[in-house]
Amino acid sequence: MKSLADWVVRSAWPIIVVFVAVSLAFAIPLRNVEIDPEIKNQLPEDMPARQNVAAIEQRFGGSELVMVVFTAPDVLDRAVLEQVRGVTEAMGGIETIDRVMSPFTLTDIRGEGGLMTVEPAIPDLPTSADDRAALRERLEDNELVYGNVVAKDFSAISVIGLLSTNAKDSDTIAAVQQAIASAPGPAQVVIGGMPDVREHVSEDIRSDIRRFAPVGFVLIVLFLFVTLRQPRGVFIPFTVQLAAILVSMGLIPLLGWKIQMVTVVLPVMLLAVGNDHAIHVIARFQEENVPGRTASAGELAKRVLLELGVPVMAAGFTTAAGMLCLLTHIVVPARQLGVLACVGVIVAIVGSLTYAPAVLSRLPVPKPLKTLGEGEIGQRGAGGGMERLLRGLAQLVVSRPRTMVVASLALAAVSSLGLPLLKVDTNPINYYPSTAPVAVTAEAINQHFGGSTEIAVMVEGDMRDPAVLAELQGLEDELQRMPQVGYTMSIAQVVRAMNHAVMGDAPGADALPDTREKVAQLYELYGMGGDPADLERMVDFEFQHALVTARVSSLSTGDIAAVVDDIEAYTDQHFQGMPVTIGGFGAVFADLVDAVVNGQITSLTLSMIVVGLLCALSFWSVEAGLYCLVPLLLAAPSLFGLMGWWGIELNVVTAMLSSIMVGVGVDYTVHFLWRYREERRTGTDPSTAAYRTLVSAGRGIVFNALSVVFGFSILLLSNFLPVRFFGFLVVVSIGGCLLGAMILMPPLMILLKPRFCEPPVAAGEVTAARS
């Protein structure tokens, strides 16, 4: 450390210029940064659910849809139907929409004199009450329409646009909005579907970024000024964290990555933790600059580096390692976030150990802060509010160590009891409050059209074989028995309707044909009277693959996963010998549930191991590494238990908590133990050493934690619920880690007297002292 300290003070100006120039250089690529709200792009390409979606889209075209919902007291009113027809026709001309499904494009399969006819579901607009009653009865008998695009209570009608695989959300939604505007009418109109959700997500990501930056900068500047009370205490940590943000954000376009919902956390994260180590440097500089000391600015900067260099590197690299453990996260942008945050933290470490002391060495020595000073146990002394608070806390902790340990363990135990209540949620609709337009539209679709989340099951087999069709029908029947499923569709349902049209009231008319020849004949008859393209979303042209679709009328990922599990169990039992592919966004959400849970366990375990090893290396003691983990081992189950108590779900954003909590939260324990060991090695008894550590190093530790708390509290302004909860939970977890370092660790040091903190005396003397 001495060589580093000498070099920093000697080369101060070159260090300052290079650090600032490199940081500003990374601002240039930010002009090319892009936003990507696509849910599928957040998942690894080798994820089974994503591969299944791709396989189904390759066979049946794009699985994405945009839904326009019309609501009115009676949607069979002529003016409403004219409005719906106008939008249907306009949407049919949109290039990115392959097919439009509405009551004016779907068919009605009927039979006359033993012949099958294929007519429009709404052949004519009603002109009277009798016409509306007749149309109502006709639609109720049409399984392709009733409950699909016409609500069963006739209070809503939908027009569904099936998108091409290369459709761009912004262009599609703009074109649909134009189509709606071209056909005004009395019905209220809203747009739903994943493209609309992604458009909202994209705009809200931009909104979050625009909102976070000014609020965050103002809040952090005020915090630094209030806590460190000197202009340099604001300027130096702020420029260090700004450099960390510029470098990490500038890497996004350089690496070919894009900003997604998870990524909006990055600048706030670095705003919160990027100045932590610089705060310790400034606080220690102020502590060393006591009245009567005549040391120069350069000498003070060297002294700070000699005393804090190792603990700053230890705390910094444990934080970076914790961030890097996000590489175990299933969501791709979370992995990217781990890399970017790790780089940002390393920039902050470098800035704190080079740029910060370099600037301090070139500024005039400021007037000492009169409120600083260690004091002794029981000494009141002068001081500001923070110093008086630290003295009071230190007095309490060292006077009642056993009480503090028992209270900490009891609080952790009670909090952890909420673990069984913890739920997992991966549905992007739940990014928003229930009153948000996206959520309101999704709920309307759930209520009127069977559900806004679709699960698709592709079955390979001979779709002219009645036995295969019977299995498809059996799967539909199984799904319809599930309360979470609001609507199902398959080619088996259409074949049964065609058979009924041909056979009329004959026995077995409302059933599937009993021979392959009869099924083939029905397909031919439909091709003669209707458009074969009507069936392309249910069966391919070779009749070798069929699609069974189910809409889930719940936004709960647990309900969606239950449907997927039931499909897997049913197809494993009944579709032996027939390849089955389960896809759709419902299957993606279900796959994410297990992935999020497993990733959380993996990242928590890995981050604990890595951080423990780094702490052991920093102190050159395995025992020290284990002690550093004690507050984290209590904080982790407590945090997830509190999530269960409070009803906060584990999702793709909150699943990042463990790595961040471990990486950031261990800093406080590291700084406490390092200063405590210094005090003990001077021969100070454990109680006095703990007291002095709390009232001296405790100042930097508290400021560090408060910086993180204030920084992450900015996330409470986010448009996204998971991001808000993430910010809140980080605040809670960091508070827990701070209490662990300040309230639990001092009593443990006093009661257990760990060997790595003991004064360097002979082994026999240590044994005698302990006995």
N, C-alpha and C positions, 0 to 999 in steps of 0.2 A: 504493500500500500504506500510506503514511503516514496518509492520510485514514481508511482502514479501521481501522488500529491505534488511532488517536485515538478514533474512534467506539466501538469495542468496549470500550475501557477506560472511557470516559466513561459509556456506557450499559450497563454490565455487568449490573446487576440486572434491568432490563427484558429484556435478551437471554436471561438464564438462565430467567426465568419463562416467557417466550413459547416458548422451545425445549422446555422440559419440558412445558408445557401442550399444545402442538400434538402432541407425541409421544404423550402419554397419551390424547389424543382419538382417535387412530387405533386404540387398543386396544378401543374400544367395538364397532366392526363385526365384530371377531373372533368374537363370539358367534354370528354368522350364517354362518361359513365352512362349506363343504361339501366332502366328499371324493368324487371321481369316478374310479373305477378302469377305466372303459370304454376299451378299446383304440381303438375307432373314433373316439371323441371326441378322441383325441390327434392325429388326422390332419386336414389341411385338407379342407373340404367339396368342393373342386374336384379333389381327388386322384382320378385315374381308377379306381384299385382300390376306393376307397370309393364312388364313384358306381356302379361295377359291382355291388358288394354290395347297394346300395340298389335297383338295377334288378331284380336277381334276387329279392330279398325282396318287392318289389312284385308280382311275377308268381307266386312260389311260396310266399310267406309267410316267416316268420322263418327265418334260416339258422342261428340259434344252437341248440345242443343241450346237454343235460346227460346224462351217461352214468353209470349205476350198474353197477358191475362186481362180479360174484360169482365167487369163486375157491374151488375144492374139488378134491380128487383126482379125482373123477368128478362132473361137474355134472349128469349124467343120473340121479343118485341121486334117488329119489322125494322125500326130505325137502328136498333142494336145490331141486328143481323146484317144490315147493309154496311154498317161500320166494320164488322168483322170480315165481311167479304172483301171490302176495299183493302183492308190491311193484308188479307191473305194474298190477293192479287199483286199488291205492291211488293210483298216479301218474296213472292215467286220470281221477281226480277232481280233480286240481289245475287251477285255473282258468287259470294262466299257461302250461300245457302244451297245445298244440294236438293233438298226436298222440303216441302211445306205440308204439315199435317194440320188440318182444321176440319170443322164440319162441312166445309165446302170442297175439300179435296179427298177426304176419306169416303169410303164406299159403304153401301148398304146391300148386302147379299140377300136376294129374295128368290122365291120360287113361284112360277106360274105354270100350271098344267104339266108338272113334272120337269119343267125347264128352269135353269138357273139364270137369273138376271142380275146384273151388277149396275146399281144406280148410285148417284150421289147421295150422301147421307141426308142432305137438305136439297131436294130437287127444286123446290119453289119457295119463295118467301111467303109467309102467311099474311093474309090481308084481313083476317077476322079472328074473333075469339075461338070459333070452331076450328079454324085452320091451325091455330096455335095448339089447341088441345090434341088435334090429330098428329101434328108434328112432334109434340111431346111424347105421345104414345109410340110413334115410330122410332124416335131416338132411344127410348127406354129399352126397346127390343134389339138395339144395335150394340153388341159388345165391343165393337171397334171404336165406338164413339162415346157411349155412356160411361161416365167415370174417367174417361181418357182425355177428351178435349171438351166435353160438356159436363159440368158439375151435376151430381145426382139431384140436387135441389134446384137446378136451373137458375142459380144465382151467378154463375160464372161460365165463361167460354174461354178457351185458350187457342192460340195459333202457335204451333211449334215449328221452329225452323231447325232442320238437321244440317249441321255445318260441314263444310268440306274440311279435309285434314289440314289444309294450309290457310284456313281462315284466320284473319287478324282481328283480335277483339275490338280494338278501337274503331276500325272501319266497319265491322259488322254491326256493332251497337249503334253507331252513327247512322248507318243505313236503315236499321230497324226503327230508330226514332223518327227518321224522315218518312218512312212508310206509315207510321202511326199518325204523323202530322198530316199526311196526304188524305186521310180518311177520317175526318172528325165525326163525332157522334155523341149520343147521350151517355154511353158507358164510361166508367172510370177505367183507365188503362195503366198497367205497370209492366215492367220488363223483369224477367227472372232468368235463372240459369247460370251456369258457371262462367260464361263469357262476361255477363253483367257483374257477377261477383268479382271477377278479376279486374274489371275496369274500376270498380270501387276501390279495390285493394291498391291498384296502381296509383290512383289519384290520392288516396289516403297516405301512401308511402311518401309521396312528394309533400303532402301537407305536414306530415310528421317531421320531415327533415327541415322544412321551412320554419316550423314552430320550435323545434328543439334548439336550433343554433342560437338565436338571439336570447331566448330565455335562459339557456344553459350558460352562455358566456356571462351574462349579467349576474346570474345567481352565484357562479363560481368566483367571479371577481369580488363581489360583496362579501362572500364567505372568507376569502383569503385576506381581505382588508380587515375584517372584524377579528379574525383569529390571530394573524401574524402581525398586524398593526403597524406595518411599515410598507412603503411603496415597493421596495425590493421583494418583500414577502408576497406581493401580488404579481409583479412583473415576471419574476423568474419562474415560479411554478406554472404560471399561466402559459408562458411561451414554451415551456417543456411539453405540457399537455397538448398545446396547439400543434407542435411539431409531430407528436405521436399520431394525432388525428390526420394530419396532412399526409404523412407517409403511408399509413395503413389504408386510408381511403384512396389515395393515388394508386395503390397497388391493384385495386379492383379492376379498372380497365386494362392495366398493363398485363394482368394475368388472364384476361379474357373472361372475367366474371361479370356478373350483373348484380344490382341491388335488388334484394327481395325483402319481404316483411321482416324476416329475422335480422337482416343486415342493418336495419334502421337503429338497432341497439348499439352498433359499433361506436359511432361518434360519442354517444352518451356514456358508454362504458369507459372509453378512454378519457372523456372529460372528467369522469369520476375517479378513475384510478391512475390517470397519467401524471398527476402531480403529487401522488402520495410520497414518493421517495424524495422529491424536491422539497416537500413540506418538512420532512425529517431533517434534511440538510439545513434549511433555513432556521428551523426551531433549534437545532443544535448550535448553529452559528450564533443565534441570539443568546443561548445559554452560556456559551463560551465568552461572549462579549460582556463581561461583568464589570462593574465600576472598579476603577483602580488598575485594571489590566491595560498595559500599554502596547500590546501586540498589534502589528500592522494587519491590514486586511488580508494580505497574502499569507501571513503566519496563521491567522485564524482559519482561513480556508484550508490550509494544509492540516491543521489540527482536526478540523471537522472530517476531512477525508480519512485521516488515519484512524479515527474512532468509529466512523460510520460506514466506511467503505465496504467491509465484509458483511455486516448485517443488511445494508441496502442491497448488495448483490444477492444475498441469500433470500431476502424477502422478495426482491424483484424477480429472480429466476424461478422461485416457487410459484409466483403469480403467473409468469409466462408459461410454466409447465402445466399449471391448472387449465389455462386457456387452451393449450395445445391438446389437452385430453378431450376436447370437443371433437377431435377427429373420430372418436368412437360413435358420435351422434349419427343416427340414420338419415337425417335431413341434410342434403348437400350444402345449402347455405349456412347451416350451423357449423359444419366442418370448415367451410371457408372462413366463417367468423372466427373460429378458433385460431386459424393461421394468421389472419389479419390482426386480431387482438394480441396474439403473441408477439408479432413484429412491433406493434405499437408499444407494448410494454417494454420491449427491449430498447426501443428508441428512448423511452422515458428513463430507463436505467442509465443508458449512455449519457443522456442529457443531465441527469441528476449528479452523475459522478464526474462529468467533464465540464459541460456548459455552465451549470449552476455555480460550482465553486470558481470557475474562471471569471464569471461575471462578478461574483462576490469579491474576488481578489482585486478587481480593477475599480470597484466603487469605494468611496471613502467609508471609513469605519463609522457606523451610525452610533447615536447615543444609546447606551444600554437601556433595556426595558427594566424599569424599577420593580416590576412585580415578580420577577423570577427569583428563584432560590429554593434550595432543597429543604432546609430546616431539619429538625429532628422530631422524633415521635413525641406527640403531645404539644409541640410548639405551634402556637397560632400564627404569629407573624403577619406581616402585611402581604398584600397581593391582590390581584384581580379576582374576578369571580371564578375563572377556571382554576387558578392556583388554590383558592380556598376550597373549592369543590374537591380537588385532587387530594389535598391534605385531609379533608374530612373522610373521604373514601378510604384513603390509605390507613388512617387511624382505625376505622371500623374493621377493615379486612385483617390487619395484623393483630388486632386485639381479640378477634373471634374467628380464628381460621377454621375450626371444625364446623361451626355454624354455617359459614360460607360454603363449605364443601357440601354439606348435607342439603342446604337450600338449593344449590345448583343442580345436584342430582335429582332432587324431588321435582323441580321445575321441568327438567328435561324428561323425566318419566311421565309426568302428566301430559306434556305436549305430545309425546310419542304415542300416547293411547289413541290418537286420531288416525294413525297409519291405516287401519282397516277401512276407514271411511274414504280414503283417497281414490279418486276416479281418474280415468284417462279419457281425453277427448281430442279428436284430430279433425273434426268437421270444420272447414273454413267459414261456414255460415256463423259458427259460434265465435268467430273473431269479433263479432259486433254485438252490441246490446240488443235486447229483444225489441226495442223501439226503433232501431235503425231501419231505413228503407229496405236494405238487403234482407234482413231478418223478417220483416213484416211480409215481404213478397214470398219468401220461402215458406212461411207459415200458411199463407193463403194457398199456395200450391199444395202443401201438405193436406190442407183441409178440403180443397175442392177436386184435386186431380190425383190423389193417391200418394203423393210424395214428391219431394224435390231432389231426392238422392236415388240414383238408378243403379241397380245391379244387373249385369248381363251375363247370361250363361250360354256359352257356345257349345253345342253338341255335334259331334261328327258321327254320321251314320246315314242309312238310306231313308230319306224323308218321304219316300213313297210306301215304306213298310208300316202297316198299321201297328205293329208291336213297338216300333220306335216312337211313333206318334203317341201311342198310349203312355209310354214312359214320360214324354214331354208333358202330356196332360196330367200325369200323376205328380210331376214336379210342380206344375201350376197349382194343382189342388192342395199340395203340401204348403206352398207359399201363401195361398189365400187363407189358410187356417191360422196363419201367424198374425197377431194383432198389429205388428209393426208394418205389415205390407198392405198398401192401399190399392194397388192396381197391378195386374200382370197381363202379359200378352205373349203369345207364341203362335206358330203356324198351326199347331194342333187345334187351337181355338178356332182359327179361320176354316180349317178343313171340316171341323164339326159343324160350323155354320153353313158351309157349302153343302154338306150332306143333308142337313135339315131342309135347305131350300129345295133340293132336288126331290127328296122323298116325301116332303109335306108332312102329313099326319100319320104316315105309316109307322109300324113298330120299328124301333131302333133308329128313328130319324134324327133324334137329338143325341147321336153318338158318333164315334169315328167309324168309317167304313171297315168292313172285316177282311177285305182283300187288297192286295197291292194294286191290282188292275183298277179297282174302283177309285182308289186314291189318285192314281195317275189320270184317270178320266176326269176327276173333279178339277185337277190342275189345268187340264186342257180346256175344260169348259170356262174356267175363270179367264184364261188367256184369250178366249174368243169374245167374251162379253165385257171384260175389264182390262185394265192395264197391268201386265205382269210386274211392272216396276212398283206397284202397290205393295208387293210382298217382299221386296228386296231387303227390307230391314228385318225380315223374319226368317227367310230361307234363301240360300244362294241359287243361282241359275242351274247348277248341276244337281240340286236337291240332295247335296251331301253334307251340308252344314245348316244347322238351324240355331236361332237365337231366342232364348227365353228371357224376357226382361221383367224386372220387378221394381216397383217404386216403393221406397220406404218412407212412411209418413211420420218420421221422427227425425229430429236433428241430433239425437243422442248417438254418439259413436258406439256406445254399448249396445243399443238396439240394432244398429246397422251390423255390428260384428255378430250379433246373435243370429241374424238372418243369413249371413255368409256361412257361419258354422253349421246351420241347419241345411243349407244347400250342399255343403261339402259332405255332410253325413248322409244325406239322401242320395246324392249321385254316386258316392262310393258303394252304396248298397244296391242301387237299382240300375246303374248305367255301366255295369261291368262289361268290358270289351268295347265300349264306346268312349273315345277320348272326350274329356270335358274340360273347358276353359272358363274359369270364373273371373270376370272383369267388371268394368264400370267403376265409377268413383267410389261407390259403396265398398267394393272390394279393396280399393286402395286405402280408404279410411280404416277398414278393419285390419289390414296388414300393418298399418302404422301403429296400431294399439300395442301389439306385442313388441314391435321394433322400438317404440319409445320407451317402454318399460325395461326391455333388455339393455338398450343403450344407456338408460339412466343408471342401472346397476353397474354396467361395465365402466362408464365414465367416472362414477363415484369411487369405485374400487381402485381403478387405475390412478386417478388423481391423488387418492390417499397414499398409495404406494410410492408414487413418484415424488410427491411433496415430502413424505417422510424420509425418503432416501436423500433428497437434496438438503433437508434440514440436518440430517445426521452428518453429511459431508461438511456442511458449513460449520457445525460445532465440533466436527471430528469426534462424534460420539453417537453410537446407536441409541443410547438412553435418551439423549437430547432429541433425536428424531421422533421417538415415541412420545415424549412429553409434548412436542409441538402438535401432535395429532389429537391430544386429549380434548381440547375445546371443540375440534371439528367432529370427533366421534360422538359428542353430545349434541352438537348443533344440527348435524345432518338429519338424524331421525326426528329431532324436535321440529325442524322446519317442515318436513313432509307430513308429520303428524298434525301440525297446525294447518297445513293445506287441507287435510281431511276434515278437521274441525270447522274450518271456515268455508268449506265447499268450493275450494279453488282447484280446478282440474289440472292434471299433469298433461301438458300438450307439447307441441314441437318447440315452443318458446320456453316455457317454464322448465322443460327437461334440461335446459342448459344451466340450471341453477347450481347443481352440485359441483361442477368443475369450477365455476366462477367463485362460489362460496369457499371452496377449499383453497383455490389459488390466491384469492384476495384475503380471506379471513385469517390465514396462517401468518400473515405479515405482523399482526399485532402481538402474537405470541413470540415470534422470532425476536422482535425488538425488545420485548419485555425480558425474555430470557438472556439476551445478549447483555443488556445493561445490568441485570441482576447478577450475572456471573462476574462482570467487572467489579461490582460492589463487593461481592463475596470474596473475590481474590485479593482484595485489599485487607482482608481480615475482619470485615464487618460481620456481625452476627446476622442470622437469617431474617429476623424481624426487622431490624434496622435497614438491611439491604433491600428488603421488599418495599419498605416505606419510602426510602430514598428513590428507588426505581419508579414507583408510582407517581411521585410528585415531580420527577424530572423527565424521564423518558415518557412517562404517562401523558405529558402534554402533547408531544408529537404523535403518540399513538391515538389519542382522542381526536386531534385535528385530522389525522389521516382518515380515521373512521368517519368523522363528520363530513369530510370531503366526499367520500364514497356515498354516504347517505344523501347528501344534498344533490350530488350528481345524478344518481339513479332515480331520485324523486322526480326528475324531469319527465321520466317515462310515464308518469301518471297523467300527463297531458296527451298521450297517444290516442289515436282514433281506434286502436285495436285493443280489445280486452286482454288477450294474452300478454301483450307488451305492458299494459298497465299493471296487471298482476305480477309480471316478472319484476318490474321496478319496485313494487311494494314488497315482494318477497325478498329481493336482494337487500332492501333496507332492513327487513326483519332479520335476515340471516347474518348480515354484517353486524347488526346490533348484538346478536347472540354471540358472535365470535369476539366482539369487543368485551362483552361482559365476561366471557370465558378467560380472556387474557388478563383482565383487570381484577376480577373477583375470584375466579377459580384457581388460576395459576399461582398467585402469591401464597394462598394458604397451603397449596400442595408443596411449594418450595419450603415453606416453614415446617410443615409436618414431616415430609419425607426426606428432606435434605439430599437431593439427588447428587450422585458422585461427580457428574460433569460440572457442577457449579461450585464444588467445594474448593477451598484454598489449596494451593499446591504444596501439601505437606506430606510427610512420609506416611506410608500405608498404615504403619502401626499406630501413629498418632491419630489418623482418621478413624481407625477402628476403636481406639480408646475413647475418642470424642463422642462417637455414636453410642457407645455402651454407657 
